Amino acid sequence: MRGTSCEPKVSATLFFALRHGAIAIDPESRCRLRCSLCRQVVANPPFRAAADARFFFLRAWTSRPALTGRPLLALAALWLAGRIAFVTADLWSPLGVALVDGAFLPIVAGVVGAAVVGSRNARDYGVVLLVLGLATANACVHADALGILPRAAPSALRCALFALATLIAVIGGRITPAFTVNALRRAGRTADAVAPGLADRVAVPALVAFVALDLARPGSVASGVVAAVAAVALAARMRTWQTRRVLDDPLVWSLHLGSAWLPIGFALFAAAAATPLVSPLAGVHALAAGAVGTMILAVASRVALGHTGRALVAPTAAVAAYGLVTAGAALRVLSALVPGSANAWLLPLAGLLWASAFAVFVAGYARILAGRSLTS
């Protein structure tokens, strides 16, 4: 599924153009388009990037044969049809756009579900539920645009973001330490796999508990306490991941960097519940622009090399993209913590840096993705 990583850049650019009045449309259409663009930037890309990289369909993840050939091509075509429907929305009925765009995630959930059931690994059933949750959130956003579920989009987008954060916590918590050990061994350095500890067993349940409390009573003391527990557990489990030993390997430390945004985000949610001086939007941006944005690039840049038979050595473009997305995310979080007057330059700069990360990735990886695989 080549070209997927372009969409966050395009959608982010359009979103900021709308925000600053560069596109003149009526207020109602502006509101709906901004909501849809926000969904494109926040809710869908991370999972799409994982699906594009075929991560959910890999033999290593479920011990089942990888999805390849025509089935994968059909899934790519379905994803592309949704993007075309979105861009050419004026030529379609709103219901038609919703049906085409909304078909992708349920089918992916079915494919992933079949692989998980076939592997008989009960611990992965939750991942299927999270993908179905993303599909439901996407449907709710369309239902809001259609007037079926008025004002459902904000909550749906929040649920989608939390589902993505949970996916990163669960899957990132598996692949990051595993890839770290593999990288160290390839370099001829001793490395032992570390068994999950108490922090691993607490992190995800605490995250899920916070999501439930935040949706029921956002900003409550209880949600703040649980957010703090999640932040501490997510940070504590990273202590065994040997981060310092892979600082010379960008393809690996980028995964650590993406994971590090999770405890930062939940620490900001905890702070927001404790004091009005911290906006809860800071936590949202840490998860969306930070964890999600970084993990898109970290996984895509690694898988693009591995699946085309190239050495796992980060190109300059990948390292530059990591730096740009991190800078953009940091400024976006900062924009929620400083007075509004500073946002006049913080927001455009944050958006430009974040979107540029994907532009640099596409430019640097175009020949890799479009060229011949070295494994063939």
N, C-alpha and C positions, 0 to 999 in steps of 0.2 A: 504494500500500500504506500506507494511513494508519493511524496508531496504533502503528506498530512501535516507536517510541522509548519507549513506555510500558513495554515489557517489562523493560529493564534495571532500571528503578526498582522494579517489582514483585518481580522475582527477587532483587534486592539486599536489599530489605526482608525477604523471607522467609528469605534466607540468614542475615542477622544475627539474626533472631528465633530461628532454629534454633540458631545459634552460642551465644546467650546463654540458651537454655533456655526461651524464651517459648512454644514449641510443644512439647507433650508427646506424643512418639511413641516406639515401641520403638527400641533402639539400632541395629539393622540397617536399619530403614526410615529412621531419621535419617541414617545414613551415606550410603545410596543417594540420598536426596532432596537432601542437601547437595551430593553429587557432581553430580547433575543440575542443581541450581540454579547451581552454579559454572560448568557448561557454558553455561547460559543467559546468565549475566552476562559470562563471559570469551570463550567460543569463538564464539558465533553472532552477537551483535548487530552487530558492525562490518560483517561481510559482508552481513547482512540489511539494515542501513541503506543500504549501497551498492546492494544489489539493489533495495530499496524506492525509492530515488531514481532508479532505472533507469540508474545510471551505467554499468554493464556493457553496457547495451543502447543506449547513445547513438550516434547517427551520428558525433559528433565523436571518439569513442574508436576505432571500428573502420571508419568510413566506410561503415557499413551502415545501413539504415533502423532507426529506434528501435523497440523492442518497445512496442506500444500496444494499446489496445482489449481485445478478449476474451482474447487470449493473456496479456496482462499481468494481467487480472482473474483468469484461471485460476491463474496463478502466485501471486497474492495469496491466493486461496482455499486453495491448497495450503499456503502458509505458515500461514494462520490455522487450518487443520485440525490442523497439528502443535501449535500453541499450545493449542488446545482439548483435544487428546489428552493433553497434558502436565498441564493443570489438572484434567482429569477422569480421571486415571490409575486411580483406584480402580474406575472403571466399565469399564475395558478390561483385556484381558490385556496383560502386559508386552510380548509380541511385537507386539501390535497397535499399541501406542504407538510402539514402535521403528520399525515399518514406515511409519506415517503421518508421524512426525517426520523419519525418515531419508530420505524421498523428495524433499524440497525441494532440497537442495544438489546431488544428482546431476543433477536436471533443469535447474537453473540452470547447472551446468557444461556440460550439453549445449547449452543455448541460447547461452551465451557461446562455446562451442567452435565452433558453427556460424557465428557472426558472425566469429570470428577466422579460421577457414578461408576464409570468403567474402571477407574483406578481404585475404587472402594476405599477411599481415604476420607473418612468422615470429617476430619478437621477442615477440609476445603469446601464443605457445603456452605459455610458462611460467606465465602467469596462469591459464590453464585447469587446468594441473597443480596449482597452489596451491588452486584451488577444489575440485578432486577430492581433494586432501589434506585439506581441511576436512571434506568428506563422509566420508572414511575415518575421520578422528578421531572424528566424531560417531557413526559406526557402532560404533567400538571402545568408546565410552562406554556405548552401549546394550548391547553384548555383555558388558561387565563387569557391568552391572545384571542381565542375564539369566543370569549365571553361566557364559557360554560362554568368555569371556576374563577370568578373575579377575585383578584388580589391573592391568588394562589402562588404566583411566580416567586415572590421574595422568599417564602418559606421553602418552596421546592428547591430553589437555588442553594439555600443554606443547607438543606438536607443533602443535596448532591455534593456540596463541598465537603461536608463531614463524611460522607461515604467514601470520597476520594482520599481523604486524610486517613480513614481507617484502612483502605486498601494499601496505602503507602506504609502504614504502620505494620500491617500483617505481612505483605509480600516483601516490602523493603527490609523488614526485620529478618527475613529468611535469606534473601539474595545478597544483601550487603555484607554480612559477616562471611558468607560462603565465598563470594567473589574475592573478598579480601584474603582469605586463606589460600585460594587458588592462585592469586597474583603473587603472593609471597613465595609459594612453592615453585612457581614458574621461574622466579628470580633466583632460585636456589637457596632460599632462606627458610629456616625452620618456622613452622607455623602449625599450631594445633587447633582443631575446631573446638569452639567453646560451647558447652551445653547450655541451653536456656536456663536462666536463673530466676530468682524471685521477681526481679524487675520486669522480665519478659512476661511472666505470668500475670503481673498487675497492670502493665501498660495498656494493653488493648481493652480489657474489661473496664478500666477507669475511663478510657476514651469514650467507649460506648455509653457508659453511665453519664458522662458529661453531656453527650449529645442528647440523651433523653431528657435530662434536666434542663438543658438550654432551650429545647423546643417547648417544654412545658412551662418553665419559669425562667426566661432569659434574664441574665444579670443577677440572679438570686445569690444569696450567700452560699447556699448548698452547691449550686453549680460552680461557684468560684472555688470552693474547697476541693471539689472533685477535679476541676481543671488543674489545680495545683498538684494534686496527687498524680494525675496523668503526666504533667510536665516533668515532675521529678522521676517518675518511673521510666518515661521515654528517654530522658537524659542518662539515667543510671545504667540502662541496658547497653548504651553505646560505649560505656567504659571498657567493656570486654571485646570491642570490635577492632582493636589494634589500629586505630585511626592514624596515630603518629607514624606507624611503620609504612604507610602507603602514601605519604604526602608527596612522594616522587612519582606517583602514578595517577594522573588526572582522571582516567577512566574509572578508577576505584574511589578516589577521594570525593569525586563529584556525587557519588551515591551517599557517602557519609554526609556531605553538605546538604543534600536534599532531605535526608532524615533528620538533620539537626534543626531544620526549620519547624519540625513538629513540636518539640518541647518549647521552642521559642513562642510559637503560636499559642499553645495552651497556657504558658506562663502569662502571656498578655491577656488572655481571657480571665485568668485568675485575678490579675491586677485590676482589670476593668470592673470586676465584681466587688473589689475592695475599695476602690476610690474612683470618683468621677473625673479625676485628672487623666485617666487612661481611657481612651475610647475602645469599645469592643471591636471596632473596625480594624484596629491594629492587629488583633488576632486573626481576623478574617484575611487580611492582606498577607500576613505571615504564612498562612496555610495556602492561599490561592496563588499569589505571585511567587512566594518563596518555595514551599515544599512541592507544590504541584508543578510550577514552572521549571524548577531545577531538576526534578525527577523525570520530566518529559525529555529534557536534553540529555541527562545522564544515561538513561536507558536507551534512548534512540541512538545516541552516538556510539555506544558500545555494541549494540545489536547490529547496527549497520555494518560494522567492521567484521564481526564474527560470522554473520550470515552470508557475507560475500567472500569469505575465505581470506580476509586480510589479517595482518598481525594486530593484536590488541594494544596498539600504541596510539594515543590520542593525537589527531592532527591539530595543527595550530588553531584551526577554526573552532574545534571543539573546546579548547581551553579558553579561547576568547569568548565563546558563547556562554560558558560557565561564569566567567567574570561579569559579563554584561547582565545576565539574568539575575545574578546576585546583587549587583549594584542597583538594578531597577527595583527588585523586591525590597531591598533595604530602604530606598528612598520612598517607596510606596507605604511602607510601615511608618516611616518617619512622618509622612504627610498626615497621618491620623493622630499624631502625638503633638504636633506643633500648632500654633495659631493659624487661623484660616488665611491670613495674608500671605504666609509663606507658600501656600499651596498654588499660588499663581505661577510659580516656576517649578515647584517640586513635582506636581502631578504631570505636567507635560514631559519633564525630564525623565521621571520614573517610567512613564509609558514608552518614551522613545528608546531608552536603554533596554527595557524588557522586550519590546518588539524587535529591536535590533539583534538581540541574542538569537532569535529564530531566523532572522534574515541571514546572519553570519553562518549559522548552522546549514541552512539550505544552500548557500553559496559554496561552502566548503565541502559539503557532502554530495553535491549534485552529480559529480562524475562517479562517485562510489555507488550511489543508488541507481543511477541510470546506466552505468556501464555493466560490463560482463562480470559475472561472479567468478572469482578465481577457483571456486570449488567445482565448477562445471568443466 
